[in-house]
Amino acid sequence: MTSETDRAATTPRQSLNWRTLWLLTGAGVLGVVAIIPASLTEQANLLKDFPIPLWVILPIQLVQNAVLIGVAVGLGLWLGRKIGLGAPLIEAWMDGKETGSRLKGILLPSLILGSAAAILVIALEEVFFARRLPKPSIEVPQAPLWQHLLTGVYGGITEELLMRLGLFTIVAWLLVKVSRKRDGQPSLKILWLANVIVAILFGLGHLPATMLLFPLTPLVIARAIILNGLAGLAFGYLYWTRGLESAMLAHFSGDMILIVSTRFFGT
């Protein structure tokens, strides 16, 4: 686990790294593009009678997402430098520093925790939630496997930029300000509180997609918060202890397990 001193040491300068900002924003937009094929397939029945053509909707959504991602990344990088959070591996790489050893150091813990989170989600879904959910309100076409695999790019990159680099950092920074800590650095309690808050919001953020399938009941809401929130806690922990890159790797690996499990084992 990375100490507060180690985290602070990863952010030696306070100015915003614009090259990193543009790189991460571009990667986040790429994640949005990656999820479009599956979204169009799964929402085909809803979109066929939509009054606005797709060639109008898609560019508008891309621009909106690009702005949102850019703001989240910018604030995350800027505020993260003040409290020892951020993307140390990517920033070091952008500065021309050696990153191979650090990548090796985060690879295994990220894959293990991401896989464990996915397995826990599958177990809870199969043992408890699946048998208690109401029947889907609409029939959703199944996207091809390649489209589902592409959605992992959105989860691993775009969602982590928004939820961890952006929201987690902002919440942690605000909690530091509210607590009036003299050293300006988040304590372990603050980091865990921020992690829990963001994990709950991460779970609630999946409700709009869930509402397309199921009526909004207390069970459906609890399912979204618990299943997504548990994974979010794991990603948040990796974010503050090992950096954004670790959270991205864990999220992507977890998504791959969920996608393969759903496709080939019906979970």
SEPADREN-129841 format. One line per 5 residues: number of its first residue (from 1); their letters; for each residue x, y, z of C-alpha. Coordinates in steps of 0.1 Angstrom, whole numbers, padded with zeros to 4 digits, m for minus. Layout:
# residues N
NUM> a> X Y Z ~ ...
***
This chain:
# residues 267
1> mtset> 0000 0000 0000 ~ 0012 0035 m0009 ~ 0017 0058 0020 ~ 0006 0095 0020 ~ 0042 0105 0017
6> draat> 0046 0082 m0014 ~ 0015 0096 m0029 ~ 0026 0131 m0024 ~ 0059 0123 m0039 ~ 0043 0113 m0072
11> tprqs> 0031 0149 m0078 ~ 0061 0171 m0074 ~ 0048 0201 m0094 ~ 0015 0220 m0090 ~ 0010 0231 m0127
16> lnwrt> m0013 0212 m0150 ~ 0003 0188 m0174 ~ m0015 0198 m0206 ~ m0001 0169 m0227 ~ m0015 0145 m0202
21> lwllt> m0048 0163 m0202 ~ m0051 0160 m0240 ~ m0040 0124 m0240 ~ m0064 0113 m0213 ~ m0093 0133 m0228
26> gagvl> m0087 0117 m0262 ~ m0086 0083 m0246 ~ m0118 0090 m0228 ~ m0135 0100 m0260 ~ m0122 0069 m0277
31> gvvai> m0139 0049 m0250 ~ m0172 0067 m0258 ~ m0168 0058 m0295 ~ m0161 0022 m0285 ~ m0194 0018 m0267
36> ipasl> m0215 0031 m0296 ~ m0219 m0001 m0316 ~ m0232 m0021 m0286 ~ m0255 0008 m0276 ~ m0270 0011 m0311
41> teqan> m0276 m0027 m0312 ~ m0291 m0030 m0278 ~ m0313 0001 m0281 ~ m0324 m0005 m0317 ~ m0360 m0010 m0307
46> llkdf> m0360 0024 m0289 ~ m0342 0043 m0316 ~ m0362 0032 m0346 ~ m0390 0056 m0338 ~ m0368 0084 m0324
51> piplw> m0376 0117 m0341 ~ m0340 0129 m0344 ~ m0317 0110 m0368 ~ m0286 0093 m0355 ~ m0263 0114 m0376
56> vilpi> m0274 0144 m0356 ~ m0275 0127 m0322 ~ m0241 0110 m0322 ~ m0220 0141 m0329 ~ m0238 0160 m0303
61> qlvqn> m0233 0133 m0277 ~ m0196 0130 m0286 ~ m0191 0167 m0281 ~ m0210 0166 m0248 ~ m0189 0137 m0236
66> avlig> m0157 0152 m0247 ~ m0164 0184 m0227 ~ m0174 0164 m0196 ~ m0143 0142 m0199 ~ m0120 0171 m0204
71> vavgl> m0134 0189 m0174 ~ m0131 0158 m0152 ~ m0096 0151 m0164 ~ m0085 0187 m0160 ~ m0099 0190 m0125
76> glwlg> m0086 0156 m0115 ~ m0050 0163 m0127 ~ m0050 0198 m0112 ~ m0065 0190 m0078 ~ m0048 0156 m0077
81> rkigl> m0014 0173 m0077 ~ m0024 0191 m0045 ~ m0034 0159 m0026 ~ m0012 0132 m0040 ~ m0036 0116 m0065
86> gapli> m0035 0112 m0102 ~ m0020 0092 m0131 ~ 0017 0089 m0121 ~ 0026 0062 m0146 ~ 0012 0081 m0176
91> eawmd> 0026 0114 m0165 ~ 0060 0098 m0160 ~ 0058 0083 m0195 ~ 0048 0116 m0210 ~ 0079 0132 m0193
96> gketg> 0101 0106 m0209 ~ 0109 0087 m0177 ~ 0113 0049 m0173 ~ 0080 0033 m0165 ~ 0085 m0004 m0171
101> srlkg> 0093 m0014 m0135 ~ 0063 0006 m0122 ~ 0040 m0010 m0147 ~ 0052 m0045 m0136 ~ 0045 m0035 m0100
106> illps> 0009 m0026 m0106 ~ 0000 m0052 m0131 ~ m0006 m0083 m0109 ~ m0024 m0065 m0080 ~ m0047 m0048 m0105
111> lilgs> m0056 m0079 m0124 ~ m0061 m0099 m0092 ~ m0084 m0073 m0075 ~ m0103 m0066 m0108 ~ m0109 m0103 m0113
116> aaail> m0119 m0108 m0076 ~ m0144 m0079 m0079 ~ m0159 m0094 m0110 ~ m0162 m0129 m0094 ~ m0178 m0114 m0063
121> viale> m0203 m0095 m0085 ~ m0212 m0127 m0104 ~ m0216 m0147 m0072 ~ m0239 m0121 m0056 ~ m0260 m0118 m0088
126> evffa> m0264 m0156 m0092 ~ m0270 m0164 m0055 ~ m0292 m0135 m0045 ~ m0303 m0109 m0071 ~ m0311 m0129 m0103
131> rrlpk> m0339 m0150 m0088 ~ m0355 m0120 m0072 ~ m0355 m0095 m0101 ~ m0387 m0088 m0120 ~ m0390 m0099 m0156
136> psiev> m0375 m0075 m0181 ~ m0400 m0049 m0194 ~ m0386 m0050 m0229 ~ m0367 m0074 m0251 ~ m0331 m0062 m0257
141> pqapl> m0313 m0075 m0288 ~ m0280 m0092 m0279 ~ m0250 m0073 m0293 ~ m0222 m0094 m0310 ~ m0193 m0104 m0288
146> wqhll> m0169 m0080 m0305 ~ m0193 m0051 m0296 ~ m0195 m0063 m0260 ~ m0157 m0065 m0257 ~ m0154 m0029 m0270
151> tgvyg> m0176 m0017 m0241 ~ m0147 m0028 m0218 ~ m0127 0001 m0233 ~ m0154 0025 m0221 ~ m0155 0010 m0186
156> gitee> m0117 0007 m0182 ~ m0108 0041 m0196 ~ m0138 0065 m0197 ~ m0155 0055 m0165 ~ m0123 0056 m0146
161> llmrl> m0114 0091 m0159 ~ m0148 0103 m0148 ~ m0153 0085 m0115 ~ m0118 0081 m0101 ~ m0096 0107 m0116
166> glfti> m0124 0132 m0117 ~ m0150 0126 m0091 ~ m0129 0108 m0065 ~ m0102 0135 m0066 ~ m0128 0163 m0063
171> vawll> m0146 0147 m0034 ~ m0113 0139 m0016 ~ m0101 0175 m0021 ~ m0133 0189 m0008 ~ m0132 0167 0023
176> vkvsr> m0096 0179 0029 ~ m0108 0215 0027 ~ m0138 0208 0050 ~ m0115 0190 0075 ~ m0090 0219 0074
181> krdgq> m0060 0196 0076 ~ m0029 0216 0081 ~ m0008 0195 0057 ~ m0034 0197 0030 ~ m0032 0159 0024
186> pslki> m0061 0134 0028 ~ m0060 0111 0057 ~ m0069 0074 0054 ~ m0104 0082 0068 ~ m0109 0109 0041
191> lwlan> m0098 0086 0013 ~ m0121 0058 0024 ~ m0150 0082 0028 ~ m0144 0096 m0006 ~ m0142 0060 m0019
196> vivai> m0175 0051 m0004 ~ m0193 0082 m0017 ~ m0180 0077 m0052 ~ m0187 0040 m0052 ~ m0223 0047 m0043
201> lfglg> m0226 0073 m0071 ~ m0209 0048 m0094 ~ m0236 0024 m0086 ~ m0264 0049 m0090 ~ m0249 0060 m0124
206> hlpat> m0258 0026 m0138 ~ m0295 0029 m0130 ~ m0305 0047 m0162 ~ m0294 0016 m0182 ~ m0310 m0007 m0157
211> mllfp> m0343 0012 m0159 ~ m0346 0003 m0196 ~ m0350 m0033 m0185 ~ m0366 m0033 m0151 ~ m0391 m0012 m0132
216> ltplv> m0373 0009 m0105 ~ m0379 m0009 m0073 ~ m0359 m0009 m0040 ~ m0343 m0042 m0050 ~ m0332 m0029 m0084
221> iarai> m0317 0002 m0068 ~ m0300 m0019 m0041 ~ m0286 m0042 m0068 ~ m0271 m0013 m0088 ~ m0255 0002 m0057
226> ilngl> m0242 m0031 m0042 ~ m0229 m0048 m0073 ~ m0214 m0017 m0090 ~ m0204 m0002 m0057 ~ m0183 m0031 m0045
231> aglaf> m0164 m0030 m0078 ~ m0161 0008 m0074 ~ m0146 0004 m0039 ~ m0119 m0019 m0054 ~ m0111 0005 m0082
236> gylyw> m0110 0035 m0058 ~ m0087 0017 m0035 ~ m0063 0010 m0063 ~ m0066 0046 m0075 ~ m0054 0061 m0043
241> trgle> m0028 0035 m0035 ~ m0013 0027 m0070 ~ m0026 0054 m0094 ~ m0052 0058 m0121 ~ m0036 0032 m0143
246> samla> m0041 0005 m0117 ~ m0078 0013 m0114 ~ m0081 0012 m0152 ~ m0064 m0022 m0155 ~ m0086 m0036 m0127
251> hfsgd> m0118 m0022 m0143 ~ m0110 m0035 m0177 ~ m0100 m0070 m0165 ~ m0132 m0072 m0144 ~ m0153 m0061 m0174
256> miliv> m0137 m0088 m0196 ~ m0146 m0115 m0170 ~ m0182 m0102 m0168 ~ m0186 m0101 m0206 ~ m0172 m0136 m0211
261> strff> m0192 m0150 m0182 ~ m0224 m0135 m0196 ~ m0218 m0146 m0231 ~ m0206 m0182 m0226 ~ m0220 m0192 m0192
266> gt> m0253 m0172 m0191 ~ m0245 m0154 m0158
***
